[in-house]
């Protein structure tokens, strides 16, 4: 059972997977940015973009529906694309 009220088990699992990926992306991006002296928001945007691409490919290969009642890899793709766009815009505003 999901810990968020009103959320089905599949959606809860998809949210946990997404949260885990985001929690991995952030320290990896920080480590890469510090080690290679890359812009931090740029590396976050880069990793989020690639995760968006991989989530989209997974949705295609697994034939997830766009209008499914539960969260799918399409939703994960959209969330990563949104994070990539947000970090890219923040980088442009800060620079």
N, C-alpha and C positions, 0 to 999 in steps of 0.2 A: 504494500500500500504506500502511496505517495505521502510525503510529509506536508505538502501544500494542499489545503482543503480545495476540493473541486477539481483536482487534477488526477487524471487516470494514471495507471501504473506505467504505461509506455511513455507517456509524456514526462513523468517524473524521472524515468531512466534517461531519457534524451536530455533533460535539463542537467542531470548529474554528469553525464558525459561531457556536455558543453562546458559546465563549470570546471571540470577537471582539466579540459584542454586549455581553457583560459588561464587557470592557475599554473599550468606548465609553461604557457607562452610567455607570461610576464617575466618570470625569473630568467628564462632562456634568452629573451630579448635584452634584458638588462645586462646579463653576463656577456652577450655578444657585443652589445653597444659599448660597454666599458672596456672589454678586451681589445676590440678592433677599432675603437674610437669612432663608431658610427652614431648617427643621431638616434636617440632612444625611441622616440615616437615613430621614426621611419622603420626601425626594425620590428616594432610591434605591428605596424601597418603591413609590413612584408609578410610576417608570419600569419597574421589574420587573413590576408589575401590568399595565401596558399592553403590555409585550412578551409577557406570558403570554396576554393576550387576543388579540393579533395572531398568536401562534404557534398558538393554538387555532383561530382562523379559517382560518389556512393549512392546518392539518391537516384541517379540515372540507372546505374547498374542493378540496384535493388528494386527498381520500378516503383518508387514511392509516389503516391498521388499528391498533387499540389494542394488539393482541398480535403486532405484527410482530417478526421476528427481529432487525432492525436498529433503531437509534435513529430516531425519526421526530419530526415537529413536536409530537406529543402528549407525548413525553418532554421536549422543550424547554419546552413549556407548563408541565408539572409542575415542572421545575427552576426556571423563573422564578417560578412561584407559591410554591414553597418559599422562594426567596430573598426574595420580597416579604413573606411571612409572618414569616420570621426577622428581617428588618430592622424590621418593624413591632413585633414583640415586643421586640427590643432597644431600640427607641426608648421603648417603654412602661416597660421595666425601668430604663433610664437616667434617664428624666424623673421 
